């Protein structure tokens, strides 16, 4: 689809979400997004993906990457993210992160409805 993986130049989470759902996709700046905002998006049944910056802090999220948001714990200010890249045997690459720490690594929040 869309000319294959080489044609998408590392891909676009927004284009992928739009292709999978056939529905409009929105994008917002990460720094203008709170855990309460993320909770509201998930509560509406939207898919939420974090797009990281091309350079991230050491020990932070992978640069130029997309992380699906699986859950939000607004009371503790944290998000449950999945790194879709090859997990180690027996691992699932799912981990809770403090939003206040990872938001500096995140460029944008892409989200859209599935229905």
C-alpha positions, 0 to 999 in steps of 0.5 A, a space after each residue: 500500500 502507498 508504494 511499500 515501506 521504502 515509499 513512506 520514508 520511515 512512515 507517518 503515524 498520521 498516514 498509517 492511522 488514516 489508512 487503517 481507519 479511513 477516518 480523519 486524524 488530528 495532531 497536537 503539540 505534546 507540550 500543549 497536551 496533559 495527561 487529562 487530555 490523553 485520558 479524554 482521548 482514550 475515553 472517547 475511544 480514540 487511538 493515541 500515538 506519541 511521535 518522538 523528536 528526531 533527538 531525544 534525551 539519553 535514557 529517554 524514548 527512542 528518537 524519531 519513533 512512534 509509541 501507542 498510548 495504551 492507558 493513562 493514569 492521570 492521578 499519578 501523571 503517567 502513561 502506559 506506552 508500547 515500543 513496537 520494535 522487536 522486544 527481547 524474548 519474553 518481553 512485550 516492550 510495555 512500560 509506564 512512564 511519567 508524562 512530565 519526563 517523557 513529554 520532552 522527548 515527544 514532538 506530537 500527539 497523533 489521535 483519531 477515532 476508530 469508528 
